[in-house]
Amino acid sequence: MTISKTVSALSSSEIVLELKVIKAVFEPPVQALKATVTLKGGYTLQISESSGSDFRRYSYHLQKGNEMVKR
């Protein structure tokens, strides 16, 4: 999934209350996204994605308050 598709999917989701993009890079051949997403139910999703012609790195961290739910 490209970075723009990730942002689009989050922006249109019913469970997303706020999408805060911390860093976005759309300079071919590299794309990168670092964002914090506030979700319904008191959850926060931390997103870090980057991709290029020969790599893809990503991490997602789901928290509720200060407690890590899923990494």
N, C-alpha and C positions, 0 to 999 in steps of 0.2 A: 504494500500500500504506500502510495506517495504521501509526503507530508501534507500537501494540500487536501488530499482525500481524508486524512486523519482529522484535520482541522474542520473540514466540512461535516464529517460524521459527528464529531463532538458538538459542533454548533447547532446541529439540528436534532440532537437527542433530547428526549423528554426528561431524562433524569439529570441532565446537566443544568446546574443553576448559574455557574459562572466559569468561563474559560479565560485564563490569564496566560497569554503567550509571553514567556520570558525572553526567548530567543528563537528567531526563525531565519533560516538561510535557504534561499532558493536560487543558488548560483550553480548551474550545471558545470561539472557533473556531480556536485555534492548538494545534498539537501539535509537540513538538520532542524529539529524542533525540540525545544525545552519548554514545558508548560505545566501549570498547576490547574487542575479542574476541581471545582467544588460540586459535589453531587448531592442529591436528595438524601436524607437520612443522616446527615452529619459526616459523610465520607469525603475524603480528599484523595485525588488520584494525581500522582506525580509522574510525568511522562518525559522520557528522554529518547529521542530517535535520531539516527543519522544514517544516511545511505549514499553510496556512490556507485560507480560502474562495477566495482569488484568487491564491495562489502556492504553489510547492513548490520547495524548495532542498535539495540533497543533495550530499554528497561522501563518497567511500570511498577509503581509502589502504591498500594492502596492502604489508606489509614482511616481510622475513625478516632477523632480527637488526636491524642498523642500516641495511640496504640497502633502498631503495624498489624494490618489484617493479612495482607498477601504481598509477597515480593516476587 
